């Protein structure tokens, strides 16, 4: 079981290492129930979608937990009522992963609030490893190479002040958020680290949803809008610029 924030969605994955989905059995049952014609050409994804049909089951015997065809169709209806979606990935003999995708408007995250210029941002705390400072000399080197030294290793560096074209004078000492996700570690430069902040994420409108590195917004106690950093996307940008 895992959960992560990705772009404008929260992804909840439920996996098992069982036998996986028998696509041949699913297709045969679908033909038997009249859901598809015998000569229908179905992709693997289309076959997987059949298991969400009401009353659908390939179990040969009815038990307390299987055979009645009640369960996955309820899951799908419930998730879709929340404006989300369900996806299945399965490999025979290996296992199955079910992914629930829910919009960020339903998400509450623990974040790290930072300030860049006069603007506030929140980074998901789940990807923050630690915070460090760069001296002026170290900062000059990092900006020149888009790389920085962290615990004896060279990692990509990205100035969020420069990425977001922030106006005003930059501080002499820059705070660095060390973020780690999907086996990648990156240093993000910000003006000031304020502290931990739990918040409800609101989705961006259509006009703003394609802004690089931003996945949502939240309203602070004084009415100020803080933007939610899309850590996964920012790590990708930093790694690209560091090459």
Buried (B, 14 or more C-beta within 10 A) or exposed (E): EEEBBBBBBBBBBEBEEEEBBBBEEBBEBBBEBEEBEEEEEBEEEBBBBBBBBEEBBBEEEEEEEBEEBEBBBEBBEEBEEEEBBBBBBBEEEEBBBBBBBBBBBBBEBEBBBBBBBEBBBBBBEBBBBEBBEBEEEBBEBBBEEBBBBBEEEEBBBBBBBEBBEBEEEBBEEBBBBBBBBEEBBBBBBBBBBBEEBEBEBBBBEEEEEEEEBBBBBBEEEEEEEBBBBBBBBBBBBBBEBBE
